[in-house]
Amino acid sequence: MSYVFYQGEIVKEEEVSISMRCKAFNYGLGCFEGIRAYWNDEKKQLYVFRLREHYERLLNSCKALYINIPYTVEQLCDYTLELLRKNNFKTTVYIRPVAYKGSNELFPTVYDDDNRVLIYCQPMGNFAGKDAFRVCVSSWRRISDNMIPARTKPTGGYLNSALASLEALQNGYDEAILLTDDGYVCEGPGENIFIVKNNKLITPPPSDNILEGITRDTVMRIAKEELGMEVVERSIARSELYSADEVFFSGTAMEVTSVVEVDNRKVGDGKPGKVCSQIKEQFFGLTTDNNPKYSHFCTPVY
Ligand SMILES: Cc1ncc(COP(=O)(O)O)c(C=O)c1O
């Protein structure tokens, strides 16, 4: 049995139901977050990674989409910790808060007062399922900021991601890379992208319609502060993917995952790269509170 958070209370999952007429279901009028809590077996402790930053981003998404929810970042953090304790998780967990328009009115207006929040969680290990991805550039372009706000996580916007992932899988690849409308490298369907060239770490800037990923920020800090690398945010041309020394993805679900082939061209020598491996190792140390310098990123649950 699973407990969820719904409208200010922690209840059994089966007690929550959503109407078929709900605007969020009919029109995708909602936004969400994806958060991980990492289980440290030695310390017998569960640590939520960068909890505050995720709820700050959720409230920014809500603001952009006119979903007015009555909770502060602190309250949402507290509810999440309470929910994890109630479910008594002793494993790495994925947490999914959703804020949405609950009204059953027929038309897709957002200017109403029926704003709802739910949070559910589930165990999640290695989501990527493999260490090295073969990817393709999608025929779908990433939705740009003037269509659906790019720095939000809008439920409806993920149709774009789903179409890109589906196309990649149907063509025999593991994942897609979406370009911006201008043809620059943007991101994966649910993850940010990095390339390494001549020992520099390069990633698209927020103005190229990316979601400003929390894992992306963590990766940039690790590269700068722990590996002493130069980190550059700039537009990336498609063909730079083919000549990069390394390519990799970052995301809460995907964590840090190496890309070894793009459009049937090997990246570097076709094996997971050294920089990606070093970042990955640091990343897992940090998410499980094994690096005191970054303890403030880890909120203990128990
Ligand atoms: C479109 C998109 N880009 C990037 C990311 C990575 O963001 P984060 O590292 O905050 O999970 C996600 C996942 O949330 C995403 O959905």
The ligand as an ORCA input file, in Angstrom:
! r2SCAN-3c Opt
* xyz 0 1
  C      13.032     18.363    -20.626
  C      13.968     18.109    -19.494
  N      15.221     18.575    -19.575
  C      16.115     18.383    -18.585
  C      15.777     17.687    -17.450
  C      16.781     17.496    -16.357
  O      16.456     18.288    -15.245
  P      16.834     17.836    -13.765
  O      18.297     17.585    -13.767
  O      16.453     18.978    -12.910
  O      16.066     16.604    -13.494
  C      14.484     17.168    -17.319
  C      14.071     16.437    -16.119
  O      13.508     16.987    -15.215
  C      13.561     17.395    -18.359
  O      12.315     16.918    -18.271
*
